[in-house]
Amino acid sequence: MSAAPGATLHELTASEAAAAIREKRCSPVDLAEALLARIDALDSRVKAWALVDRDGARAEARRCAEEAARGTFRGPLHGVPFAVKDIFYGAGLRTEAGSRVLAGFVPAYDATTVARLKGAGAILLGKLHTTEFATFDPAPTRNPWNLDHTPGGSSSGSGAAVAARMVPIALGSQTAGSAIRPASYCGLAGLKPTFGRVSVRGVIPLSWTQDHVGLMARSVEDLALVLRVIAGRDPSDPSTAADPVPDYSAALAQRRAPRVGLLREFFLERCDAEVARVTREAIGRLTGAGAVVEEAKLPPSFGVAHAAGWTITRAETAACHAELYPGKADLYGPAIRGIIETGSLIPGDLYLKALRIRRRFRRELAVILGRFNVLMTPTTPTPAPAGMATGDPVFQMPWSVSGLPTATVPCGLPASGLPLGLQLIAGPFAEAPLLAAAAWCEEVLGRASSPAL
């Protein structure tokens, strides 16, 4: 079976692969084998994978193929491979969070997101490298666009694996900027849903009130497809919201030119010249295609939102590691060790003040968002930096601390050869209009090409 004349299986998006399997133009077995071969060919250089479950993926692909031959499809992702950052539990698979502290740890159950994807017919290929405990001690992963540059952190492997066409979709996480930033650095579409929209049960925590599951794919269509599967109330996760889950794919069909609030203050002021130029050109193309772009003003609390976010994160990280750290401090990397030790010194009244600032910031943002479909910024202040630094999360932190949903879409491939993105922000639980706006921008600006590996 072939997916399409001249098609290469590893190049299929998740939506394309799902359609090809359902229409019997592609076998789940052939797709899994093509991706495993791609991993074998590239990962010695990219280093995206912490663990590849070859036997498990092949066995599941055979089951999916047998079911498809009988006309049985478990869900919208039947036979489509996926991978997850190595902080997501996978039953029977090592889950080490990039740390010697958890060396050899094997959970007995799947994270809720993993279970829901499997329930929709998706096939888990394996686990992707993360910075240690999703902080700043780097993973070994390289950016497929230029192996001398970072793919971003902390969802390093997730961004690199999807960009390198080793898997069509991957889950990461974001507490400060760890999903949207690597998606942008790697030329991908990325989504951080509203806090509480997606369960974090079975995801090793960093900050209980700021951890979000993040999605990475090569198209907004894929993000919508995956979000519909993983979103919704989880009785085992009290942080999840009971809000109804819309049909995100249907929302894309209703996309139209959005009304955009452009945040020049702080964001465009912090960009380097290349990012500023590409962003201006992209905005020109969007307005030329019909988008209404007006300047939006940041609320007064924005000035202290970053400090509040880092205070909350450090205090909660220290609490998350309170049992492990005293006996295993020497096994932690320097960055996570510094966060834990600093966090343990934050007094309760300062933590509570940060929570109050967060609440005020959310209220003030709601007033601004009432005027626009989405807010817009450059996704990152610079292209992916050289070396193993994970990059600057400063443009993501406001939306992580506020819990608002954000997306990134590629907006240009400048002379540096490193992709850049536009970041879109919407109101709480407004993922449907956010994805519709992102899909419209993607249609105007185009997707990033494939890195030349």
FENGI-V349533 format. One record per pair of residues at least 12 apart in sequence whose C-alpha atoms are under 6 Angstrom apart, sorted by the first residue. I is the first residue (numbers start at 0). J is the second residue. If there is no record, write none. Layout:
<<I	J> <I	J>>
This chain:
<<0	24> <0	25> <1	24> <1	25> <2	19> <2	24> <2	25> <8	30> <9	33> <9	34> <9	164> <12	167> <13	167> <13	221> <14	221> <17	76> <27	60> <27	64> <27	78> <28	60> <28	61> <34	165> <37	165> <38	165> <45	140> <45	141> <46	140> <47	127> <47	128> <47	140> <47	156> <47	160> <48	127> <48	128> <49	126> <49	127> <49	128> <50	125> <50	126> <51	124> <51	125> <52	124> <52	125> <56	124> <63	78> <73	119> <73	120> <74	119> <74	120> <75	119> <76	119> <76	120> <76	121> <77	120> <77	121> <78	120> <78	121> <79	121> <79	122> <80	121> <80	122> <80	123> <81	122> <81	123> <81	124> <81	168> <81	169> <82	123> <82	124> <82	125> <82	126> <82	169> <83	126> <83	127> <83	169> <83	170> <84	126> <84	127> <84	171> <85	126> <85	127> <85	128> <86	202> <86	203> <87	110> <87	201> <87	202> <88	109> <88	110> <88	201> <89	109> <90	106> <90	107> <90	108> <90	109> <91	105> <91	107> <92	105> <93	105> <96	131> <96	132> <97	129> <97	130> <97	131> <98	131> <99	330> <100	330> <110	200> <110	201> <111	200> <112	229> <115	229> <127	156> <127	157> <128	156> <129	153> <129	154> <129	155> <130	153> <133	153> <135	334> <136	334> <142	159> <143	163> <144	450> <147	385> <147	386> <148	384> <148	385> <148	386> <149	383> <149	387> <150	181> <150	184> <151	181> <151	389> <151	390> <152	177> <152	389> <153	177> <154	171> <154	177> <154	178> <157	169> <158	181> <158	182> <158	185> <162	185> <168	215> <168	216> <169	215> <170	213> <170	214> <171	213> <172	211> <172	212> <172	213> <173	210> <173	211> <174	209> <174	210> <175	396> <175	399> <176	392> <176	395> <176	396> <178	213> <183	419> <183	420> <184	383> <184	418> <186	409> <186	418> <186	447> <187	216> <187	217> <188	215> <188	216> <188	217> <188	218> <188	219> <188	407> <188	408> <189	214> <189	215> <189	406> <189	407> <190	213> <190	214> <190	405> <190	406> <191	213> <191	404> <191	405> <192	404> <193	402> <193	403> <193	404> <193	427> <193	428> <194	211> <194	402> <195	238> <195	239> <195	240> <196	230> <196	231> <196	239> <196	240> <197	230> <198	239> <200	236> <205	316> <206	312> <206	315> <206	316> <219	438> <223	247> <223	248> <231	244> <247	431> <250	431> <251	435> <254	435> <256	289> <256	290> <257	290> <257	372> <257	436> <258	291> <258	371> <258	372> <259	291> <259	292> <259	371> <259	373> <259	374> <260	292> <260	293> <260	294> <260	295> <260	371> <260	374> <261	293> <261	294> <261	295> <261	374> <261	375> <262	295> <262	376> <270	380> <271	381> <298	363> <300	360> <307	353> <308	400> <313	338> <313	342> <314	342> <317	339> <317	342> <317	343> <361	401> <373	423> <373	424> <373	425> <374	423> <374	424> <375	422> <375	423> <376	422> <377	421> <377	422> <378	420> <378	421> <378	422> <403	427> <404	424> <404	425> <405	423> <405	424> <406	422> <406	423> <407	420> <407	421> <407	422> <408	420> <408	421> <409	447> <410	444>>
